[in-house]
Amino acid sequence: FAELHAAVPGLPLASSRVLPGIVLRRDFAVYCPPDGELRALLVTEPLRPALTAPGVEFVVDSEGQYQASLRWIAERTEALMKRLQSNNVKLLLSSAKQEEVVIYYAKLYGVSVVECLSSEEMALIGEITGVCPYSPFGDNMDREITETAVVTFCRPLLLVSKRCVHIGFTSVCAFQPHCLILCGPVDGVNEQHAAALQEAFTMLQQLFKTVD
């Protein structure tokens, strides 16, 4: 329930509504209006490639080596974004904060980015779509990207002064997510209404539980 409702203080209760899909309470790091088929990719790690394996020290002896390292990182990141574009991936949903080089090439290749998602939000998206997070840098950079989710829409949503992300997914299960936008004059009223609604849903779950 926490991931499927958003409290908006400063508006009358009559402004409350139910929206299809889910609302992520953060702004796009990059927003590129999509066209055509839209697929999303989940990641849990920074997409900027590391120069060494964990626990291995990387020593730079000159400015030339340092610049060459930056060029290698940029080329590797650009190659990944090209692969995402060729696989119709136009939305990147990340639990990690992405670095500037990733944001730059995402914008260049038309990939929207939402970052710093919570583990609960990532788990909810995984349950809806049936996909697991993608690990971008393995032994085979050229393998087909199969861990993608079908997205029906992806757009910014403004809740008073808060910029949010509104996404619709093609669900692989009976669960068809909708998000409750719960409005009220102050936070305390919203919290009371949210608690009452959550208790009502819990009661309905108990009422319709299958009995052997």
C-alpha atoms as one frame of an Amber mdcrd trajectory, in Angstrom:
protein
   0.000   0.000   0.000   2.887   2.395   0.754   4.068   2.179  -2.876   0.547
   2.411  -4.306  -0.611   5.687  -2.821   0.710   9.251  -2.774  -0.392  11.831
  -0.199  -0.762  15.383  -1.506  -1.322  18.065   1.160  -2.782  21.459   0.318
  -5.660  20.271  -1.869  -9.280  19.460  -0.986 -10.240  15.830  -0.485 -12.439
  16.019  -3.605  -9.253  16.300  -5.698  -8.298  12.723  -4.778  -8.289  10.274
  -7.674  -7.158   6.845  -8.805  -4.584   6.607 -11.606  -3.688   3.482 -13.607
  -0.121   2.285 -13.238   2.267   3.436 -10.505   3.497   6.847  -9.393   7.151
   7.126  -8.374   7.622  10.090  -6.028  10.761  11.466  -7.655  11.608  13.365
 -10.822  13.280  12.103 -13.988  17.056  12.477 -14.037  16.579  12.489 -17.829
  13.263  12.663 -19.663  13.065  11.938 -23.384   9.447  11.846 -24.646   9.082
   8.302 -26.029   7.692   7.322 -29.409   6.838   3.854 -30.704   7.452   0.713
 -28.675   8.668   1.438 -25.168  10.598  -0.989 -22.988  12.118  -0.492 -19.548
  15.233  -1.930 -17.939  15.815  -2.323 -14.188  19.322  -1.891 -12.794  20.678
  -1.944  -9.251  24.216  -0.696  -9.872  25.927   2.305 -11.482  26.237   1.886
 -15.262  29.571   3.709 -15.411  32.051   0.847 -15.926  34.741   0.306 -13.320
  38.386   0.377 -14.410  39.299  -2.554 -12.148  37.706  -5.427 -10.308  36.691
  -4.868  -6.645  39.682  -4.928  -4.326  42.175  -4.268  -7.132  44.167  -1.024
  -7.039  44.347   0.997 -10.259  47.442   3.207 -10.546  47.614   6.114 -12.991
  51.167   7.302 -13.702  50.481  10.226 -16.027  47.894  12.696 -17.234  47.817
  10.823 -20.537  46.860   7.574 -18.805  44.176   9.379 -16.847  42.651  10.900
 -19.993  42.837   7.521 -21.752  40.957   5.962 -18.818  38.219   8.608 -19.072
  37.920   7.993 -22.823  37.604   4.235 -22.231  34.830   4.814 -19.677  32.999
   7.176 -22.041  33.284   4.780 -25.007  32.103   1.817 -22.923  29.153   3.807
 -21.556  28.200   5.041 -25.028  28.350   1.484 -26.384  25.952   0.347 -23.648
  23.496   3.147 -24.441  23.634   2.239 -28.143  22.762  -1.347 -27.205  19.829
  -0.170 -25.099  18.593   1.976 -27.985  18.878  -0.924 -30.444  16.816  -3.084
 -28.045  14.048  -0.414 -27.834  14.946   0.307 -24.194  13.816   3.897 -23.661
  13.424   3.875 -19.879  16.048   3.043 -17.263  14.792   2.413 -13.714  17.703
   2.417 -11.285  18.010   1.913  -7.550  21.534   3.388  -7.767  22.552   6.985
  -8.360  23.971   7.221 -11.885  27.000   9.329 -12.760  27.124  12.282 -15.138
  28.611  10.293 -18.037  25.624   7.906 -17.916  23.129  10.781 -17.798  24.880
  12.473 -20.736  24.748   9.429 -23.033  21.223   8.511 -21.909  20.048  11.961
 -23.039  22.043  11.615 -26.269  20.412   8.277 -27.169  16.877   9.061 -26.034
  16.788   6.961 -22.850  14.801   8.378 -19.924  16.313   7.715 -16.488  14.699
   7.457 -13.055  17.228   6.831 -10.301  17.436   6.215  -6.538  14.375   3.949
  -6.435  13.795   2.153  -3.140  14.128  -1.607  -2.801  10.348  -1.770  -2.221
   9.652   0.090  -5.473  12.050  -2.153  -7.384  10.412  -5.255  -5.898   6.943
  -3.976  -6.849   8.016  -3.296 -10.447   9.613  -6.733 -10.598   6.385  -8.356
  -9.363   4.285  -6.490 -11.940   6.582  -7.109 -14.905   8.206 -10.417 -14.005
  11.689  -9.093 -14.883  14.864  -9.104 -12.817  17.492  -6.354 -12.675  20.008
  -6.371 -15.513  23.764  -6.645 -14.973  25.354  -4.611 -17.769  29.041  -5.498
 -17.631  29.656  -9.224 -17.921  31.910 -11.347 -20.069  29.720 -10.842 -23.140
  28.788  -7.225 -23.873  27.079  -8.229 -27.122  24.486 -10.627 -25.699  20.848
  -9.811 -26.323  19.117  -7.841 -23.587  16.130  -9.958 -22.563  15.385  -8.531
 -19.088  13.072  -5.798 -20.348   9.533  -4.827 -19.335   6.827  -3.543 -21.677
   5.736  -0.018 -20.749   2.372   1.341 -21.933   3.094   4.963 -20.973   5.748
   7.001 -19.209   5.267  10.683 -18.401   5.961  13.372 -15.817   3.256  14.058
 -13.243   3.025  17.246 -11.179   1.368  16.867  -7.761   1.091  20.483  -6.547
   4.817  21.403  -6.515   6.188  17.845  -6.425   7.466  16.384  -9.694   6.747
  12.664 -10.007   7.012   9.897 -12.600   3.839   8.153 -13.803   4.407   4.764
 -15.469   2.096   2.079 -16.801   3.347  -1.489 -17.230   1.989  -4.497 -19.047
   1.409  -6.834 -16.118   2.406 -10.494 -16.385   0.026 -11.508 -13.587  -3.555
 -10.882 -12.507  -2.434  -7.855 -10.487  -3.229  -4.643 -12.405  -1.647  -1.816
 -10.390  -3.395   1.483  -9.777  -2.192   4.330  -7.600  -4.345   6.340  -5.207
  -3.640  10.081  -5.190  -4.923  11.039  -1.748  -5.489  14.779  -1.249  -6.205
  16.657   1.950  -5.640  20.061   3.516  -2.731  18.971   5.770  -0.440  15.961
   6.232  -2.238  14.789   9.378  -5.577  14.435   7.591  -3.915  12.558   4.719
  -2.262  10.173   7.167  -5.612   9.447   8.848  -7.323   8.777   5.522  -4.453
   6.585   4.310  -4.527   4.524   7.522  -8.304   4.080   7.264  -8.068   2.971
   3.621  -5.259   0.534   4.361  -7.330  -1.017   7.161 -10.319  -1.282   4.801
  -8.220  -3.077   2.168  -6.846  -5.421   4.832 -10.411  -6.220   5.940 -11.424
  -6.955   2.338  -8.413  -9.228   1.898  -9.463 -11.187   4.977 -13.096 -11.271
   3.854 -12.290 -12.730   0.436  -9.518 -15.093   1.547  -9.930 -18.588   0.143
 -11.032 -21.102   2.774 -10.267 -24.795   2.192
